[in-house]
Amino acid sequence: MDKIQKILQQKYLARLIVIILALSFVLIFNGLTRTINHAIKNIFYSIQRERQLDTNIVIIHIDENDIQRLGG
């Protein structure tokens, strides 16, 4: 019975260590990934250039009342 408890305690300890390492990895490299993402976004914007939006788009909203007025 003691061997089983030791094995279970070791599993919990191993899981706790893995969770702590993963969280510290995320916290440490979070700033680095933000910087990389920002740099890549700036590169894409400089390559793509600004586009003119199409002014010919019209959005029409038809709800249930409009359908009833038109006769179903």
C-alpha positions in Angstrom: 0.0 0.0 0.0 2.9 2.4 0.8 4.4 1.8 -2.7 1.1 2.8 -4.4 0.9 6.0 -2.3 4.5 6.9 -3.2 3.8 6.3 -6.9 0.7 8.4 -6.8 2.5 11.2 -5.0 5.3 11.1 -7.6 2.7 11.4 -10.4 1.1 14.4 -8.8 4.6 16.0 -8.2 5.6 15.3 -11.8 2.3 16.9 -13.1 2.8 19.9 -10.8 6.3 20.4 -12.1 5.2 20.1 -15.7 2.4 22.7 -15.1 4.8 25.1 -13.4 7.3 24.8 -16.2 4.7 25.3 -18.8 3.3 28.4 -17.1 6.7 29.9 -16.6 7.6 29.2 -20.3 4.4 31.0 -21.4 5.0 34.0 -19.1 8.6 34.4 -20.1 8.2 34.1 -23.8 4.9 36.0 -24.0 6.6 39.3 -24.5 8.9 37.8 -27.2 6.0 36.4 -29.1 4.2 39.7 -29.0 7.2 41.4 -30.4 7.6 38.9 -33.2 3.9 39.1 -34.1 4.0 42.9 -34.2 7.1 42.8 -36.5 5.5 40.3 -38.8 2.3 42.4 -38.9 4.3 45.5 -39.8 6.0 43.6 -42.6 2.7 42.4 -44.1 1.2 45.9 -43.9 4.3 47.4 -45.6 4.1 44.8 -48.4 0.4 44.9 -48.9 -0.1 48.7 -48.8 -3.4 50.4 -48.1 -6.4 49.5 -50.2 -9.3 51.7 -51.2 -12.6 50.4 -49.9 -15.3 49.6 -52.4 -18.1 52.2 -52.2 -20.6 50.2 -54.2 -21.5 47.9 -51.3 -25.1 48.3 -50.0 -26.3 46.3 -46.9 -30.0 45.7 -46.7 -31.6 44.3 -43.5 -34.9 42.4 -44.0 -36.6 41.3 -40.9 -39.8 39.3 -40.3 -42.0 42.5 -40.4 -40.7 43.4 -43.9 -41.5 39.9 -45.1 -45.0 40.0 -43.8 -45.6 43.4 -45.4 -44.4 41.9 -48.8 -47.0 39.2 -48.5 -45.1 36.3 -46.9 
